[in-house]
Amino acid sequence: MFPSLASPDEETTDGVISYVPFSDGYDGRTKPIPTEDESAGSRGASFRSLSSVISRLAARGRPVTCIVCTMALPAVLDVARKHGVPLAVFWNQPATVLAAYYHYYHGYKDLIASNAFDPAYEVALPGLQPLRMQCLPSFLVDKTSTDLSKFVIHGLQELFEFMYREKPKVLVNTFNELEATTLAAMQPYLKEERRGYFRRTKRATWSGLMSSRKVPNWSDQPTIAYLLEEKWRVGTRVYRDDKGIIAGTQLAKGIDFVMGDNEVASKIRERANDLKQKIREETTRGEKSEMSLQIFAKSTIELGKESQSNLRTYKN
């Protein structure tokens, strides 16, 4: 990871943040999707390597007081459980995607699976407007059941099971201005019913949110395209045919439409600029997002002080 280091597990810093590499057991591996045996081996290697990092830091008087992981990293869940370190989940996709996965694992799996072949079929998930199958995260409606989809679905299932048992803090990367209704609906599920914590961060940089012309196909992109086109009405979506192909003429037509001088395109650009301004204002004000991050940071710092105090008491 850091070629300049003298040893593969050496720590480096930029003056503010320290970086400690760890091994996932895939050193030198070239295949994109691991087999089941490779996944199990990687999980064990990651657990041992991360556990070693935690032990080394504790021995230096710098105990790990919180682990933040992004979505489906089963080995990190194992490490947090084994070492008793609080874990926070950083959900770096829209809250709408979080809600879709949550309900998939809480009562809607069979309904979604049985209608995955019908892109127009609508499913009404609690707290959300009805969503067509083609608007759900791609892994939930993968009709071919690829190894990648199975890998992601299994990993996310473990994450949600961990969230149910351990009640970790959940940091969601979105804005109130974009997903206020969904955030309000999800907060009771992740806070009240489980007595966990639900925080919203204030910087939305999702994989599919790049322009007003969307050709979504993977992961959260279909849901982001739905939000852009139908929820926020700041973009247009180009759809694939029955064979999964997008004709060049269709793509060109979509680009010409959005960039044109027609009334609908003008409205799209007007709403996009208005939404951009509101998001900029919300970012400047900070408000709940800033407060949530401050609360999270403060609680983590307090945990660190308590751990240091306990360590000194133990040594004395």
C-alpha positions in Angstrom: 0.0 0.0 0.0 2.9 2.4 0.9 5.9 1.3 -1.1 8.2 3.8 0.7 7.8 2.0 4.1 10.6 -0.1 5.4 8.2 -2.8 6.5 4.7 -3.7 5.2 3.0 -2.9 8.6 4.9 0.3 9.4 2.8 3.4 10.3 3.1 6.6 8.4 1.5 10.0 8.9 0.9 13.3 7.1 1.1 15.3 10.3 -2.6 15.0 11.1 -3.7 11.6 10.1 -1.8 8.3 10.7 -2.1 5.5 8.2 -1.5 1.9 9.0 -1.7 -0.7 6.2 -3.2 -4.1 6.7 -3.4 -7.3 4.7 -6.7 -8.7 3.3 -4.9 -11.8 2.1 -5.3 -10.9 -1.5 -1.8 -9.7 -2.1 -0.9 -10.2 -5.8 -4.5 -11.4 -6.6 -5.8 -10.4 -10.0 -9.3 -11.8 -10.2 -12.0 -9.2 -9.4 -14.5 -11.5 -7.6 -13.2 -13.9 -4.9 -14.5 -17.5 -4.6 -16.2 -18.6 -1.4 -13.0 -20.1 -0.1 -11.0 -17.0 -1.0 -13.5 -14.8 0.8 -13.2 -16.9 3.9 -9.5 -16.9 3.7 -9.4 -13.1 3.2 -11.8 -12.6 6.2 -9.4 -14.5 8.4 -6.3 -12.7 7.1 -8.0 -9.3 7.5 -9.1 -10.2 11.0 -5.5 -11.2 12.1 -3.9 -8.2 10.4 -6.4 -5.6 11.9 -6.2 -7.3 15.3 -2.4 -6.9 15.2 -2.8 -3.2 14.4 -5.1 -2.7 17.3 -2.7 -4.6 19.7 0.3 -2.6 18.5 -1.5 0.7 19.0 -2.7 -0.3 22.5 0.9 -1.3 23.4 2.1 2.2 22.4 -0.5 3.8 24.7 -2.8 4.7 21.8 -5.8 2.3 22.2 -8.3 2.3 19.4 -11.6 3.8 20.8 -13.7 3.6 17.7 -13.8 1.8 14.3 -15.6 3.4 11.3 -16.3 1.1 8.4 -18.1 1.7 5.2 -20.9 -0.8 4.6 -20.0 -4.4 3.9 -16.7 -5.3 5.6 -17.4 -8.5 7.6 -13.8 -8.8 8.9 -14.1 -5.4 10.5 -17.3 -6.5 12.3 -15.4 -9.5 13.7 -12.5 -7.3 14.9 -14.9 -4.9 16.7 -16.7 -7.7 18.4 -13.5 -9.5 19.4 -11.7 -6.5 20.8 -14.8 -4.8 22.3 -14.2 -1.6 20.3 -17.3 0.5 19.4 -18.0 0.5 15.7 -19.7 3.2 13.6 -21.2 2.5 10.2 -20.5 5.2 7.6 -23.2 4.7 4.9 -21.8 6.5 1.9 -24.8 6.1 -0.3 -28.2 7.9 -0.3 -30.5 7.4 2.7 -33.0 6.0 0.1 -30.6 3.2 -0.7 -30.1 2.5 3.0 -33.9 2.3 3.4 -34.2 -0.1 0.4 -31.6 -2.5 1.8 -33.0 -2.2 5.3 -36.5 -3.2 4.2 -35.1 -5.9 1.9 -33.6 -7.6 4.9 -36.7 -6.9 7.1 -39.6 -8.5 5.4 -39.4 -7.5 1.7 -36.8 -9.9 0.3 -39.3 -12.5 -1.1 -41.5 -9.8 -2.7 -38.6 -8.1 -4.4 -37.0 -11.4 -5.5 -40.2 -12.7 -7.0 -40.7 -9.5 -9.1 -37.2 -8.8 -10.0 -37.9 -9.8 -13.7 -40.5 -7.1 -14.0 -38.7 -3.7 -14.2 -42.1 -1.8 -14.0 -43.3 -3.6 -10.9 -43.7 -1.2 -8.0 -42.9 -2.1 -4.4 -44.1 0.1 -1.5 -41.4 0.2 1.1 -42.3 1.9 4.5 -41.4 5.6 4.5 -40.6 5.7 0.7 -42.7 6.5 -2.3 -43.4 3.4 -4.4 -40.2 2.3 -6.2 -40.1 0.3 -9.5 -37.8 -2.7 -9.7 -35.6 -0.8 -12.1 -35.1 1.9 -9.5 -33.8 -0.4 -6.7 -30.1 -1.0 -6.1 -28.9 -3.4 -8.8 -27.7 -6.1 -6.4 -31.3 -6.5 -5.1 -32.7 -7.3 -8.5 -29.9 -9.0 -10.2 -31.7 -11.6 -12.3 -28.6 -13.6 -13.1 -27.5 -13.8 -9.5 -23.8 -13.1 -10.3 -21.1 -13.9 -7.8 -20.6 -10.2 -7.2 -24.3 -9.7 -6.3 -24.3 -12.7 -4.0 -21.1 -11.5 -2.4 -22.5 -8.0 -1.7 -25.9 -9.2 -0.6 -24.3 -11.6 1.9 -22.0 -9.0 3.2 -24.7 -6.4 3.7 -26.9 -9.0 5.4 -24.2 -9.5 7.9 -23.9 -5.8 8.4 -27.6 -5.3 9.1 -27.6 -8.3 11.5 -24.6 -6.7 13.3 -26.5 -3.4 13.5 -29.5 -5.2 15.0 -27.4 -6.9 17.7 -24.8 -4.3 18.5 -26.7 -1.1 17.9 -23.7 0.9 16.4 -23.9 4.6 15.4 -24.9 5.0 11.8 -23.5 8.0 9.9 -25.5 8.7 6.7 -23.9 10.7 3.9 -26.7 13.0 2.7 -28.5 16.3 3.1 -31.8 17.2 4.8 -32.7 19.2 1.7 -32.4 16.1 -0.4 -33.8 13.3 1.7 -35.6 14.8 4.7 -38.6 12.5 4.5 -36.5 9.3 4.1 -34.2 10.4 6.9 -37.1 11.0 9.2 -38.6 7.6 8.3 -35.3 5.7 8.8 -34.4 7.4 12.1 -37.1 5.5 14.1 -35.9 2.2 12.7 -32.2 2.8 13.5 -32.7 4.7 16.7 -35.9 4.0 18.6 -36.5 0.3 17.7 -32.9 -0.7 18.2 -31.9 2.0 20.6 -28.9 2.7 18.4 -27.8 6.1 16.9 -28.6 7.7 13.6 -26.6 10.6 12.4 -26.6 12.5 9.1 -23.4 13.9 7.7 -23.5 16.8 5.2 -21.5 15.9 2.2 -23.2 13.9 -0.5 -20.7 12.5 -3.1 -22.4 9.4 -4.4 -21.1 7.2 -7.3 -24.0 8.0 -9.6 -24.5 11.7 -8.9 -22.2 13.2 -11.5 -24.4 15.0 -14.0 -28.0 15.5 -15.1 -27.8 12.7 -17.7 -27.9 9.3 -16.2 -27.2 5.9 -17.7 -27.5 3.9 -14.5 -26.7 0.2 -14.3 -24.7 -0.7 -11.1 -25.1 -0.7 -7.3 -26.8 2.5 -6.1 -26.9 4.2 -9.5 -30.4 3.2 -10.5 -31.8 4.6 -7.3 -29.8 7.8 -7.7 -31.1 8.1 -11.2 -34.7 7.8 -9.9 -34.0 10.5 -7.3 -32.5 12.8 -9.9 -35.3 12.3 -12.5 -38.4 11.7 -10.4 -37.9 12.9 -6.9 -35.8 16.1 -7.4 -36.6 16.5 -11.1 -33.1 17.7 -11.9 -32.2 15.2 -14.6 -33.3 12.7 -17.2 -32.6 9.0 -17.4 -31.8 6.9 -20.4 -33.2 3.4 -20.2 -31.8 0.1 -21.6 -33.8 -2.2 -23.8 -34.9 -5.8 -23.1 -31.3 -6.9 -24.0 -29.7 -4.4 -21.6 -28.5 -2.3 -24.5 -28.7 1.5 -24.9 -28.8 2.6 -28.5 -26.5 5.5 -29.4 -29.4 7.4 -30.8 -31.3 7.2 -27.5 -28.2 8.5 -25.6 -27.8 11.3 -28.0 -31.4 12.2 -27.8 -31.2 12.4 -24.0 -28.2 14.6 -24.1 -29.8 16.9 -26.7 -32.9 17.1 -24.6 -31.2 18.1 -21.4 -28.8 20.6 -23.0 -31.5 22.0 -25.3 -33.5 25.2 -25.1 -36.9 23.5 -24.6 -39.0 24.4 -21.6 -38.6 21.2 -19.7 -34.8 21.3 -20.0 -34.9 24.9 -18.8 -36.9 23.9 -15.7 -34.5 21.0 -15.0 -31.6 23.4 -15.0 -33.5 25.9 -12.9 -34.4 23.3 -10.3 -30.8 22.0 -10.3 -29.4 25.5 -9.6 -32.0 26.1 -6.9 -31.2 22.8 -5.2 -27.5 23.5 -5.5 -28.0 26.9 -3.7 -30.1 25.3 -0.9 -27.4 22.6 -0.4 -24.7 25.3 -0.3 -26.7 27.2 2.3 -27.3 24.1 4.4 -23.6 23.3 4.2 -22.7 26.8 5.3 -25.1 26.8 8.2 -24.1 23.3 9.3 -27.1 22.9 11.7 -28.1 19.3 12.4 -25.4 17.7 10.2 -22.6 19.7 12.0 -24.1 19.0 15.3 -24.4 15.3 14.6 -20.7 15.1 13.7 -19.7 17.1 16.7 -21.7 14.7 19.0 -20.0 11.7 17.3 -16.5 13.2 17.6 -17.1 14.2 21.2 -18.3 10.8 22.2 -15.3 9.2 20.5 -12.9 11.5 22.2 -14.5 10.8 25.6 -14.1 7.1 25.0 -10.4 7.7 24.2 -9.9 9.6 27.5 -11.7 6.9 29.4 -9.6 4.1 27.8 -6.3 6.0 28.5 -7.4 6.5 32.2 -8.2 2.8 32.5 -4.9 1.9 31.0 -2.9 4.1 33.4 -4.9 2.7 36.4 -4.1 -0.8 35.2 -0.4 -0.1 34.8 -0.2 1.5 38.3 
